[in-house]
Amino acid sequence: MTDQAKSGGYKFLAIKDRDCLLGSNGQIALEDREALLEVQEEYALRVAIASEAPMTSLLKLSEQLQLPRNSGYIISHLGARVHNCRTGRELASRPLRPAELTRLYELVNSDYTLALIGEKALYATKTHQPRVLQLAKLWGMPILELAEADESFQAPSEPIFRALILARQDRLEKLSERLKAEQTLTATLYDEPMNELSIVASGVSLRGALDFILDRLDLNQQNIIAVGTTLEDVAMVQRAGLGVAMANAPEPLKSCADYITTSCDAAGLAHMITKQIKLRYDGVPFDPEDANAIMPNTLMGALGMRCTEIAQGYVTGTMPVDSRTRQPMGILHGGASLAFAETLAGLGSVAIANEGEIQVGMQVSGYHVSSTVVGDTVRGVATILHKGRSTHVWNVDIYSTQSGKLISTCRVINSILKQR
C-alpha cells in the first residue's frame, strides 16, 4: 500500500458479494449495511458490487445499500457487464458471441453439463443438474433447456454473458487446457465448492471492469479499496491501493492483501471500515466544535460552513447551497467552492502546525467538474498531500450530498510561518 493510500485518499470501494457482503444466511449483516451507508453518505465513497451473478439479481441488493442514491455501480457476470445504479444505464457489455456458444456446445457431450447464463433465464443441457438448480434458486431465474434445431445448436435469443461447464475435475482440466490453447475465450477452472469451468468473453475480468469505472471517474490505484474472498478476486485486490481479504479467504488471496478483516458472518466489512477509514487518522488538539466556534462573524460563518471531522491530515465539512453561496442562476458559485476548500485546508494546517507557528493561505485553485443547485448541501473532504516545514499542500474534493457527484476538486497551498 502506498503512502498516498495511507493518507486517506480513498474514493472508491469495490466489494465482492459472495462471502464478503452476503453471509451464510444470504443476508447483509446490519452492521455491514450501516457502515456501507455511512461511508457513502459521510465519507463520499462510491461503492461497487462485484459479482458472478446476473445484473438483474443484484438490483435489490443495490437498493438495500442505496447505490442509486449514492451513484454506485454493479459489476456483474465476473466483469462482463457494468451498470450505473444512479442512471440505470448499462456502461459496458461483453456477451459471448453466437459462434462462441456454438463452439462450447460442440465441445461437450453427455458426460458434461453446459449452462448458459443470461439475464432472463439460465439455459442448460441438463435442467436437473444440482448446480444448475442451485444457481437458478439463488438468482431467482427459470431454467430452460437448450434447444436444438435439426441437430445443430440454437443459441438463446437473449445475450449470454457467461457459460459454465460442469463435469468431473479430470474432464474439466482437459477441456480447460483445450480452450486456453485456442485463446478465444477466458476460461477459469474451479474445484471448490463445485467442479466447474467458468467461461466469459476474451479479456473479461473483474479487474478490467474496475479499471473501466475508475478511468471514467478519473481515479487512480491509490483511491481504491477492493474486498475479496475467492481466488478469482486476486487481480482485483492486487489492483487496489488497499487490498482487503476476508478472514475466510484462501491463503493465496490473503498473501497478496494489504489487510485481512474478519469473516462475513462477523461483520467483516464494518470492521474494515472502522479500522481503515474511520480510525485512520491520529487526533489533534481541538475538535470540530472548537473549529466551528471561531466561524461566527467571519466569511466562513456567513456562508454557513461547518467543520464535521478533523484529524491529522484530514478535515471534512459542509456548506449549504442557498442564497449565500449561489450564482444568480441558482447553482453553486465557484468562488464559494474555493472559499470552502481554503477553509478546510486552513483548519487542517492549524491542527498540525507546531507550537509557535501560524498558517497563511498562499494559493488555491480548483477544477469545477459538475454543478449543483439551491437546496443541496455540499460536503468537502480535505486530505494532506505534502507536509513540509514551510508549506502544506492539500487536496480538497467537494461532493453533492444529494447525488453523490463530485462537484469540484481543489488544490490549496498554505505557508507555515513562525508567530511573531
C-alpha positions as CSV (number, residue, x, y, z in Angstrom):
1,M,0.0,0.0,0.0
2,T,1.4,3.4,-1.0
3,D,1.8,6.4,1.3
4,Q,-0.9,8.2,-0.7
5,A,-3.3,5.4,0.1
6,K,-2.4,5.7,3.8
7,S,-3.0,9.4,3.7
8,G,-6.7,8.7,3.3
9,G,-7.4,9.4,-0.4
10,Y,-9.9,6.6,-0.7
11,K,-12.8,7.4,-3.0
12,F,-14.0,4.0,-4.3
13,L,-14.9,0.7,-2.6
14,A,-15.4,-2.4,-4.7
15,I,-16.9,-5.4,-2.8
16,K,-17.4,-9.0,-4.0
17,D,-20.9,-10.0,-3.0
18,R,-20.3,-13.7,-2.2
19,D,-18.9,-14.3,1.3
20,C,-18.0,-10.6,1.6
21,L,-21.3,-8.9,1.6
22,L,-23.7,-11.8,1.9
23,G,-23.3,-14.1,4.9
24,S,-24.1,-17.7,5.3
25,N,-27.7,-16.8,5.7
26,G,-27.7,-15.0,2.3
27,Q,-28.3,-11.6,4.0
28,I,-26.3,-8.4,4.7
29,A,-25.3,-8.1,8.3
30,L,-26.9,-5.0,9.9
31,E,-23.5,-3.6,11.0
32,D,-22.2,-4.0,7.4
33,R,-25.2,-2.3,5.9
34,E,-25.0,0.7,8.3
35,A,-21.2,1.0,7.8
36,L,-21.6,1.0,4.0
37,L,-24.4,3.6,4.1
38,E,-22.1,5.8,6.3
39,V,-19.1,5.7,4.0
40,Q,-21.2,6.7,1.1
41,E,-23.1,9.5,2.8
42,E,-20.5,10.8,5.3
43,Y,-17.1,9.9,3.5
44,A,-18.3,10.3,-0.1
45,L,-17.0,6.9,-1.2
46,R,-18.5,5.3,-4.3
47,V,-19.4,1.7,-3.9
48,A,-19.5,-1.1,-6.5
49,I,-20.8,-4.6,-6.0
50,A,-18.8,-7.1,-8.0
51,S,-20.3,-10.5,-8.7
52,E,-20.5,-13.6,-10.8
53,A,-24.3,-13.3,-10.7
54,P,-26.6,-11.7,-13.4
55,M,-27.1,-7.9,-13.0
56,T,-30.9,-8.2,-12.6
57,S,-30.4,-10.5,-9.5
58,L,-28.3,-7.7,-7.8
59,L,-30.7,-4.8,-8.2
60,K,-32.5,-5.5,-4.9
61,L,-29.1,-5.6,-3.1
62,S,-28.1,-2.3,-4.7
63,E,-31.4,-0.7,-3.4
64,Q,-30.6,-2.0,0.2
65,L,-27.3,-0.3,0.0
66,Q,-28.7,2.9,-1.6
67,L,-26.4,2.7,-4.5
68,P,-28.8,4.5,-6.9
69,R,-28.9,7.5,-4.5
70,N,-25.1,7.5,-3.9
71,S,-24.0,6.9,-7.6
72,G,-22.8,3.3,-7.1
73,Y,-22.2,0.6,-9.6
74,I,-22.9,-3.1,-10.3
75,I,-20.2,-5.3,-11.9
76,S,-21.9,-8.5,-12.9
77,H,-21.1,-11.8,-14.7
78,L,-17.5,-11.5,-13.4
79,G,-17.0,-8.3,-15.3
80,A,-19.0,-8.8,-18.5
81,R,-21.5,-6.1,-17.6
82,V,-21.1,-2.7,-15.8
83,H,-24.2,-0.9,-14.6
84,N,-24.6,2.7,-13.4
85,C,-27.1,2.4,-10.5
86,R,-28.0,6.1,-10.4
87,T,-28.9,6.4,-14.1
88,G,-29.9,2.8,-14.7
89,R,-27.7,2.7,-17.8
90,E,-25.5,-0.1,-18.9
91,L,-22.0,1.3,-19.3
92,A,-20.3,-1.8,-20.7
93,S,-21.4,-5.1,-22.1
94,R,-19.3,-8.1,-23.4
95,P,-21.6,-11.0,-24.1
96,L,-20.4,-14.3,-25.6
97,R,-20.8,-14.3,-29.4
98,P,-23.2,-16.9,-31.0
99,A,-20.3,-18.6,-32.7
100,E,-18.5,-19.0,-29.3
101,L,-21.6,-20.5,-27.8
102,T,-21.9,-23.0,-30.7
103,R,-18.2,-23.9,-30.2
104,L,-18.8,-24.6,-26.5
105,Y,-21.8,-26.8,-27.3
106,E,-19.7,-28.8,-29.8
107,L,-17.1,-29.5,-27.1
108,V,-19.4,-31.1,-24.6
109,N,-21.2,-34.5,-24.7
110,S,-23.3,-36.5,-22.3
111,D,-20.5,-36.5,-19.7
112,Y,-20.8,-32.7,-19.3
113,T,-23.5,-30.2,-18.4
114,L,-23.4,-26.9,-20.3
115,A,-25.2,-23.9,-18.7
116,L,-25.5,-20.5,-20.3
117,I,-26.3,-17.5,-18.1
118,G,-28.3,-14.6,-19.4
119,E,-30.4,-12.0,-17.6
120,K,-33.9,-13.6,-18.1
121,A,-33.1,-17.3,-17.7
122,L,-30.5,-20.0,-17.2
123,Y,-30.2,-22.4,-20.1
124,A,-28.8,-25.9,-19.6
125,T,-28.3,-29.2,-21.4
126,K,-29.3,-30.9,-18.2
127,T,-32.0,-28.9,-16.4
128,H,-32.0,-31.1,-13.3
129,Q,-28.3,-31.0,-12.6
130,P,-27.8,-30.0,-8.9
131,R,-25.5,-27.0,-9.5
132,V,-27.9,-25.6,-12.2
133,L,-30.8,-26.0,-9.8
134,Q,-28.8,-24.3,-7.0
135,L,-27.9,-21.2,-9.2
136,A,-31.4,-20.8,-10.5
137,K,-32.8,-20.7,-7.0
138,L,-30.0,-18.4,-5.8
139,W,-30.6,-15.9,-8.6
140,G,-34.4,-16.4,-8.9
141,M,-34.2,-17.4,-12.5
142,P,-36.1,-20.0,-14.6
143,I,-34.2,-22.9,-16.1
144,L,-34.8,-23.5,-19.8
145,E,-33.5,-26.5,-21.8
146,L,-31.0,-25.6,-24.6
147,A,-32.8,-26.1,-27.8
148,E,-31.6,-28.0,-30.9
149,A,-32.8,-27.4,-34.4
150,D,-32.1,-30.2,-37.0
151,E,-29.3,-31.5,-34.7
152,S,-27.5,-28.1,-34.8
153,F,-27.2,-25.9,-31.8
154,Q,-29.6,-23.0,-31.5
155,A,-28.4,-20.1,-29.2
156,P,-30.8,-18.4,-26.8
157,S,-32.5,-15.3,-28.1
158,E,-31.1,-13.1,-25.3
159,P,-27.4,-12.2,-24.8
160,I,-25.4,-14.7,-22.9
161,F,-22.7,-13.2,-20.6
162,R,-21.2,-16.3,-19.0
163,A,-21.1,-20.1,-19.5
164,L,-20.5,-22.9,-17.1
165,I,-19.4,-26.4,-17.9
166,L,-19.9,-29.0,-15.2
167,A,-18.2,-32.4,-15.0
168,R,-15.6,-34.5,-13.2
169,Q,-12.5,-32.5,-12.4
170,D,-10.2,-34.5,-14.7
171,R,-12.5,-33.9,-17.7
172,L,-12.7,-30.2,-17.0
173,E,-8.9,-29.9,-16.7
174,K,-8.5,-31.3,-20.3
175,L,-11.3,-29.1,-21.6
176,S,-9.7,-26.0,-19.9
177,E,-6.3,-26.7,-21.5
178,R,-8.0,-27.0,-24.9
179,L,-9.8,-23.7,-24.5
180,K,-6.7,-21.9,-23.3
181,A,-4.8,-23.2,-26.4
182,E,-7.5,-21.8,-28.7
183,Q,-7.1,-18.4,-27.0
184,T,-10.6,-17.2,-28.0
185,L,-12.3,-17.2,-24.6
186,T,-11.4,-16.6,-20.9
187,A,-11.8,-19.9,-19.1
188,T,-11.3,-20.4,-15.3
189,L,-11.4,-23.8,-13.6
190,Y,-12.7,-24.1,-10.1
191,D,-12.7,-27.2,-7.9
192,E,-14.3,-25.7,-4.8
193,P,-17.1,-25.7,-3.8
194,M,-18.2,-27.3,-7.1
195,N,-16.3,-28.7,-10.1
196,E,-17.0,-26.2,-12.8
197,L,-15.3,-24.4,-15.7
198,S,-16.4,-20.7,-15.9
199,I,-16.2,-19.1,-19.3
200,V,-16.5,-15.4,-20.4
201,A,-15.5,-13.4,-23.5
202,S,-11.8,-12.9,-24.1
203,G,-10.4,-10.2,-21.9
204,V,-13.4,-10.0,-19.5
205,S,-12.4,-9.8,-15.8
206,L,-13.4,-8.1,-12.6
207,R,-10.2,-6.1,-12.7
208,G,-10.9,-5.0,-16.2
209,A,-14.4,-3.8,-15.3
210,L,-13.0,-2.0,-12.3
211,D,-10.4,-0.3,-14.4
212,F,-13.1,0.8,-16.8
213,I,-15.1,2.5,-14.0
214,L,-12.0,4.2,-12.5
215,D,-11.0,5.6,-15.8
216,R,-14.4,7.1,-16.2
217,L,-14.2,8.7,-12.7
218,D,-10.5,9.8,-13.3
219,L,-9.4,7.8,-10.2
220,N,-6.1,6.0,-9.7
221,Q,-4.9,2.9,-7.8
222,Q,-4.3,4.8,-4.5
223,N,-8.0,5.8,-4.4
224,I,-9.4,2.3,-4.4
225,I,-10.3,-0.2,-1.7
226,A,-11.2,-3.7,-3.0
227,V,-12.5,-6.5,-0.8
228,G,-12.5,-10.1,-2.0
229,T,-12.8,-13.7,-0.7
230,T,-12.1,-16.1,-3.6
231,L,-9.2,-16.8,-5.9
232,E,-11.0,-15.0,-8.8
233,D,-10.7,-11.8,-6.7
234,V,-6.9,-11.8,-6.6
235,A,-6.3,-9.4,-9.5
236,M,-9.0,-7.0,-8.3
237,V,-7.5,-7.0,-4.8
238,Q,-4.0,-6.5,-6.1
239,R,-5.2,-3.6,-8.2
240,A,-6.3,-1.6,-5.2
241,G,-4.5,1.0,-3.1
242,L,-5.9,-1.0,-0.1
243,G,-6.5,-4.7,-1.0
244,V,-8.6,-6.5,1.6
245,A,-9.2,-10.2,2.1
246,M,-11.9,-11.7,4.3
247,A,-10.8,-14.0,7.1
248,N,-12.4,-17.0,5.3
249,A,-10.5,-16.3,2.1
250,P,-8.0,-18.8,0.7
251,E,-4.3,-18.3,1.6
252,P,-3.2,-17.1,-1.9
253,L,-5.6,-14.2,-1.7
254,K,-4.6,-13.3,1.9
255,S,-1.0,-13.3,0.9
256,C,-1.5,-10.6,-1.6
257,A,-3.8,-8.4,0.5
258,D,-2.8,-5.4,2.5
259,Y,-5.3,-6.1,5.2
260,I,-7.2,-9.1,6.4
261,T,-10.6,-8.3,8.1
262,T,-12.9,-10.6,10.0
263,S,-15.3,-13.0,8.3
264,C,-18.5,-12.0,6.6
265,D,-20.6,-13.6,9.4
266,A,-18.6,-11.5,11.9
267,A,-19.4,-8.2,10.0
268,G,-16.0,-8.1,8.3
269,L,-16.9,-5.1,6.2
270,A,-17.9,-3.0,9.2
271,H,-14.7,-4.0,10.9
272,M,-12.6,-3.0,7.9
273,I,-14.4,0.4,7.5
274,T,-13.8,1.2,11.2
275,K,-10.2,0.3,11.1
276,Q,-9.1,1.5,7.7
277,I,-11.4,4.5,7.0
278,K,-12.9,5.9,10.2
279,L,-9.9,5.5,12.5
280,R,-7.0,6.0,10.1
281,Y,-6.0,9.4,11.4
282,D,-4.4,10.5,14.7
283,G,-6.1,13.0,16.9
284,V,-5.5,16.8,17.1
285,P,-5.7,19.3,19.9
286,F,-9.2,20.5,19.1
287,D,-12.4,19.0,17.8
288,P,-15.0,20.2,15.2
289,E,-17.0,22.2,17.7
290,D,-13.9,24.2,18.6
291,A,-13.3,24.9,14.9
292,N,-17.0,25.9,14.5
293,A,-16.8,28.3,17.5
294,I,-14.4,30.6,15.6
295,M,-16.5,30.8,12.5
296,P,-19.3,33.3,13.5
297,N,-18.7,36.9,12.2
298,T,-16.4,35.5,9.6
299,L,-16.7,34.7,5.9
300,M,-17.0,31.0,6.9
301,G,-19.9,31.7,9.2
302,A,-21.6,34.0,6.7
303,L,-21.5,31.2,4.1
304,G,-22.9,28.6,6.5
305,M,-19.7,26.4,6.6
306,R,-19.3,23.9,9.3
307,C,-16.5,21.5,10.2
308,T,-17.7,17.9,10.8
309,E,-14.4,16.0,11.3
310,I,-10.8,17.0,12.0
311,A,-7.7,14.9,12.5
312,Q,-4.1,14.7,11.5
313,G,-4.1,15.4,7.7
314,Y,-7.9,15.0,7.3
315,V,-10.7,17.5,7.6
316,T,-14.4,17.3,6.4
317,G,-17.1,19.9,6.4
318,T,-20.4,21.0,4.9
319,M,-21.7,24.1,3.2
320,P,-25.3,24.8,2.1
321,V,-26.2,25.8,-1.4
322,D,-28.5,28.7,-0.8
323,S,-28.9,32.4,-1.3
324,R,-25.4,33.0,0.3
325,T,-23.5,30.6,-2.0
326,R,-25.4,30.5,-5.2
327,Q,-24.9,32.3,-8.6
328,P,-27.9,34.3,-10.0
329,M,-28.9,31.2,-11.9
330,G,-29.3,29.2,-8.7
331,I,-26.3,27.0,-9.0
332,L,-23.4,26.8,-6.6
333,H,-20.9,29.6,-7.1
334,G,-17.4,28.5,-8.0
335,G,-15.9,31.2,-5.7
336,A,-17.9,29.7,-2.7
337,S,-16.4,26.3,-3.5
338,L,-12.8,27.8,-3.5
339,A,-13.5,29.6,-0.2
340,F,-14.8,26.3,1.3
341,A,-11.7,24.4,0.1
342,E,-9.4,27.0,1.5
343,T,-11.3,27.0,4.9
344,L,-11.0,23.2,5.3
345,A,-7.3,23.2,4.3
346,G,-6.7,26.1,6.7
347,L,-8.2,24.3,9.6
348,G,-6.2,21.2,8.7
349,S,-2.9,23.2,8.7
350,V,-3.7,24.9,12.0
351,A,-4.4,21.5,13.6
352,I,-1.0,20.0,12.6
353,A,1.2,23.2,12.9
354,N,3.8,23.1,15.7
355,E,3.6,25.4,18.7
356,G,4.5,28.9,17.8
357,E,3.6,28.5,14.1
358,I,0.7,30.0,12.1
359,Q,-0.6,29.2,8.7
360,V,-1.4,31.7,5.9
361,G,-3.1,30.7,2.7
362,M,-0.8,31.1,-0.3
363,Q,-2.7,29.7,-3.3
364,V,-6.0,28.0,-4.1
365,S,-7.0,26.6,-7.5
366,G,-9.9,24.5,-8.5
367,Y,-11.4,22.4,-11.3
368,H,-15.2,22.5,-11.4
369,V,-16.4,19.1,-12.5
370,S,-20.2,19.5,-12.3
371,S,-22.8,21.7,-10.8
372,T,-25.5,21.6,-8.1
373,V,-28.4,23.8,-7.2
374,V,-30.1,25.6,-4.3
375,G,-31.4,23.1,-1.8
376,D,-28.4,20.9,-1.8
377,T,-25.6,20.7,0.7
378,V,-22.0,20.1,-0.4
379,R,-19.5,18.1,1.6
380,G,-15.8,18.8,1.4
381,V,-13.1,16.2,2.1
382,A,-9.6,17.6,2.6
383,T,-6.5,15.3,2.7
384,I,-2.9,16.5,3.0
385,L,-0.6,15.7,0.1
386,H,2.6,17.3,1.4
387,K,3.6,18.4,5.0
388,G,6.8,20.4,4.8
389,R,8.4,22.7,7.3
390,S,7.3,25.8,5.5
391,T,4.4,24.6,3.3
392,H,1.4,22.3,3.4
393,V,-0.3,21.1,0.2
394,W,-3.9,19.9,0.5
395,N,-6.3,18.2,-1.9
396,V,-10.0,19.1,-1.3
397,D,-12.8,17.3,-3.1
398,I,-16.3,18.7,-2.8
399,Y,-19.3,16.4,-3.3
400,S,-23.1,16.9,-3.6
401,T,-24.8,15.1,-0.6
402,Q,-27.9,14.7,-2.7
403,S,-26.5,13.0,-5.8
404,G,-23.0,11.9,-4.6
405,K,-21.5,13.6,-7.6
406,L,-18.1,15.2,-7.5
407,I,-18.7,19.0,-7.8
408,S,-15.1,20.4,-7.6
409,T,-11.6,19.2,-6.9
410,C,-9.2,21.8,-5.5
411,R,-5.6,22.2,-4.5
412,V,-4.6,24.5,-1.6
413,I,-1.1,25.6,-0.6
414,N,-0.6,27.0,2.9
415,S,2.5,28.8,4.1
416,I,3.7,27.9,7.6
417,L,5.2,30.9,9.4
418,K,6.8,31.5,12.9
419,Q,4.4,33.6,15.0
420,R,5.9,37.0,15.9
